[in-house]
């Protein structure tokens, strides 16, 4: 594997569970960037032990082959096979753009990191979206396996959480022209990922200057993209309210009572189509907890320590973006410990949600009792965190 880079072969990653929109976006890039080539690994047959790789251009399939499964894992097979295929293309020369079209449930983050580690420059990561399908997919708590979309026999992901990650990682969203989509659908998309460039897949421009072709080569920073998803410094959506869709950004400088929060989890999870952020439990003062909910299911996990709980010497080991995020949030007593949760949904009951969240915090009396007392509170989250 060469570490010298392949400046002559820019790579754009196009993914998404909305397969029709994804195929339309890829076809648009093939038409708009003459000579571009698409690599696709089809994982639909992974359960039977094979991954089918095709390489094609605007005229049709150039080559097809099977990539062997690695440790029974289709995504691992994709990882092992993708970089050598890109290297072959780079050596052959003359390809202005390599389009990596991800199979339905493959997430772009892992693949962008694999391609970058392989010495290639990822110039764009695009998730293709049909705006009319955003709410149905975000609300779909089914396991991927039920829809034949699992990437491995052990794949535990759901449609909703996979779609949310595909959507939120990509700096560019390619939008299908969907007659069914209304203002509420478009507003939901805008609030879920306000910083994304939303580019219509639209109609061709053989001169290669269509908005999608430009977005595919606009540049991509794999480290910044990872930081933007990390619970400690995530770029979370801002307050918004339009077209029947609202986003509530909720902050507090007081820890949650573990039992009261635990009792409210189901209501909080179902209050919005999508919610995420970081939170602080009174009995776990050193642990930054990650909140990630979609499709009526909540994933709570430890994201490591709050910076306030680290010795000064350890700060040098922390990425600058993380230190900067903590500094913005710093409190003289609690440091970077805080509640920062964001809920986005059509028909959001903002007032009811705020009341419910506030009711889960320590009361004045509990708060005044101090940290030693907080640590003795019942640990309601241990089973959820598999401590």
N, C-alpha and C positions, 0 to 999 in steps of 0.2 A: 504494500500500500504506500503510495508516494505521498510525502507530506509537502510536496512542492506546489501543490495546487494545480488547477486546470483552468487558468483564466479564460481559455478559449471555449469552455463549455459551461455557460451559465445554466443553472438548474432551477426550475420552478416546481413547487409541489402543489398539486391540486387535489383536494380531498372533499369528503362530506358524505353523509348518509343519504342525502337527496340525490340518488344516482342519476336521474334524468337531467337535473340541473348540472351535475358534475360532468356528464358526458357532453352536454351542450357547451360548457365552458372550455373543455378540452378541444372540441371540434373547432370552436372559435379561435383558439390559440393556433391550432394547426393551419387554419385557413389564413390567419393574419400574419404568421411568422413563417414565410416560405422556407422549406428545408428543415423545419423543426421536427423533432421525433418524440413520440410518447412511449414511455415504459410503463407497463401495467402488470402487476402480479395479482392474479385472480385467486382468492382464498376460498371460493365457494366449494372447491373439491378438497379442502384441507382435511376434512373429517375422514376422507378416504385415503389420506396420506400423500396427496400431491398439491403442489402450488404451480399454476400454469402462468408462465411469463410470456407476454407478447410485446414486441417492439414494432411500432407502426408509424407511418407518416401520413400525409394527406392522401396518398394514393392507395394506402392499404397496409396489410401486415407485411413487415420486412422479415421478421423471424419470430418463431414461437418455440418454446421449450418448457421442460419441467424443472422446477427447482426442488431438490429433495427437502423434505421436512427435517428440521434440526430439532433434536430433543422433543419431537411431537409438537413443535410450536411453529405455526405458520408465520407469525411475525418475525421469528428468528430466521426462518428461511428467507424471508424478504430481505432482512438485514444483510445476510451473508451473500445474497445474490445481487443486490442492487448496485453496490459500489463497483464490483467487477464489470457489470454491464455498462455502467457509466464510463469506466476506464476504457472499455473497448470502443465506445462511441467517441471518446475524446481522442484516442489514438487514431481512429479512422479519419478524424478531422472533418471540417465542413459543415458541422451541425451548429446552427446559430443559437438553438435553445433546446434543452432536454426537458421535457415535461414528464414529471413523475406523477402518474394518476394513481392515487391510492384507492384500494378496494374499500367498499362501503364503511366498515367499522374501524379501519386503521386510523389511528390518531396522528395528526401531522407533527406533533412535538417530537416524538421518538424518531420519526423519519428525517426531519430537518436536522436533528442532532447526528444521526448516522451519516447522512450525506456530507455534512460539514466535517465530521471527524474523518471522513474518507478523503479529505483534501479538496473537495469541490466547493464552489461558491453558490450558496442558495440565494438567488436574486429575488425570490418571492415565495410566499406561502399564501395560498388562496383556498378558502372554503366556499364551495358552491352551495347556494341556498335558494329554495323556493319559498318566498315569504309566506305563502298560504300554509306551508307545512311546519312553520316554526313552532306554533303553539301545540299542534298535535304531537310533534316529536318531543318537545320539552315535557309534555304531560304523559309520555309513554313510559311507565315504570316496568315494562316487560324486560326480561332478560334478553340479550342479543340472541342467545341460543334458540329462543322460541321462534324467532323470525328467520332462522338460518343465517344469522349475521355474526355468529361468534367466530373469533379469529383463532381459537384454540379450544380443545375439549375442556380446558380448565377456565375458560373465559367467564368471569362472574359479572361483567359489566352490564348495565341496562342501556336501552335505547336513549333514554333521557340524559343520563350523565355523559355518555359518549358524545352525543350531539352537542351538549353544552360545551364540552372541552374542545371539540372541533371548531365550534363557532368562535369561542373566546380567544383561542390561541392565534388565529389568523389575523394579520393586520389588514387583509383585503377580503371582502366578501363579494363573490360574483353572484349577482341576482338574476334568477330566471324571470323572464317576462311572464308573470302568472296572472291570467285573467281573474282568477278567484281571489287574489290577494286584495285586501282593503287597507284603509288608513291605519286601522288598529294593528294589523299584521306588520306593516312597515314600521310603525312606531315601536312595537315590541322589539323588533330587531334593532332599531336605533338605540333604544334604552339598554338592551342587554349588552351591546358592544359599541358604546358611543364613539370610541376613537377609531373604529374601523373605517377604511375607505370602502364605500358601497358602490360597486361598479356594475352597471347593467351588462349582461352577457351580450345582448344587443345583436347588431348586424355587422357583417364583415367589413374589413378595410384592408384590402390586399397590400396597401402600402405599409402595413405593420404598425400603424400608429393608432389603432383602436385603443380605447381606455383600458381594456383588459390586457392587451399586448404590452402596453406601457407599464401597467401595474405588475406584470409578471417579471419585469426587469428593473423594478424601482429600487431594489435592495432590501436586505433582510438581515437583522442582527439576532443570531440565535441565542446569545447570552441575555440580551435585553428582553427577548420574548419569554425566556424562562423566568426571569425576574418578575415580569409583569403578571405571571401566574402564581408566583410563590405567595403563600398566605401572609407572610410577614410584610411584604411590600407590594402586594398585588395592586394593579391599577383597576380599582373597582368603579362601577358606574356611579354617576352623580344623581342627586335629587332630580326628579322629573315628573311631569304630569301632563299628558296630552292624549287626545284621541281615545280616552277610556283606559289608557295604560299608565301606571304610576310606578315610580321607583322611590322607595323609602331608604334613606341612609341613616342608620341608627348608631349613635356613639354613646358610650358611657364610661366614666372613670371609676366605676364601682364594680366589684366582682359579682358574678352570679352565685346565688345559693344553689348548690348542686342538685338537691332534691326538687326544688321548685322548678328549676330549668328542665330537669329530666321529665317531670310530670307534664310540662308544656310542649315537649318536643314535637308530638304529633300535630298539635294545632299550629305550631310555628312552621313546621315543614309544609303543611297543606295550605298555609296562608298565601303562598305566592307560587307562581310557575317556576321561579328560579330564585334561590337565595344563596349567598356565600359571604365569606369574610373570616374574621378571626375573633376569638373570644377568650374570656378569662374566668376560670372557676375559682371560688374562694379557697377551696381545699387543695388546689393545685397551683400555687402562686407562681411556680417557676416555668409552667408549661404553656406555650402558645398553642392554642387549640384551633384547628381548621374546621370551619363550617362549610359544607358543600351539599346543597339540596336541589334536586330536580325530579320531576315525575313522581312526587309524593314520597320520595325516599331520601333519607338524610345520611350522609357519610360524615362522621366526626373522627378526626385523627389528630394525634400530636404532631406538630410541625417543629418540634425541638424547643429550645428554651427561649424565653423572652430575653432580650439583650440585658435588661436590668438585673437578671439573675446570674449573669456571667461575671467572672473576675475581669478587672480592667485589662489584664494581659491577653485575654481571649479575644478582645475586640479587634485586634489586628488581623485575626483570622476571618473576620466577618466581611463579606463583600461590601464595597462602598455604598451600593444602592440600598442595601439593607440598613447600614448605619444612617444613611440620609433619611430613610423612611422613619426610623426610630426617633431621630432628632426632631422631626416634624411633629411627632406625637408625644414628645417627652413631658412627663409630669414630675414635679419636684419630689413627690413621695413615691409614686408607683412606677416611675420610669416609662417604658413603652407599653406597659400592661394597659389594655383597654378593651372595650367592646367596640368592634367596627363590623356591623352586619348590614348587608344590602339586600333588599327584597324587591323583585320586579315582577309585575303581573298585571294583566287586564283585571279591572274590578277590584283592585287592592283596597282592603279596609285599613287604611293607614292609621286611623285613630285607635281602632280595636287592637291592631298589631302593636302599636306603641305602648298601649296600656298593658298588654300581655307581657311584653318584654320587660317593662319597668317592674312588673309584679314579681319577676324572677330574680331581681337584684337583691342584695342584702338590704334589710331594713336599716333605718338609722341606728337602732339599738344593736343590731348584729354587726353593723359596720364599726360602731364605736368600740365593740368588744376587742377589736384588734386581731392581728394576723395569727397569733398563737391560738386564739379561739376559732378562727376560720379553719385552721388546719385540722381541727377535731370534728368538723362537720362530716356527716356520712358521705362516703364516696359513691355517689349514685352512678357515676360514669365508668366505673372500672370494667364492667362487662362490655360496654360499648367500645371502650378503648382497648379491650383485651390486655389489660395491664397484668 
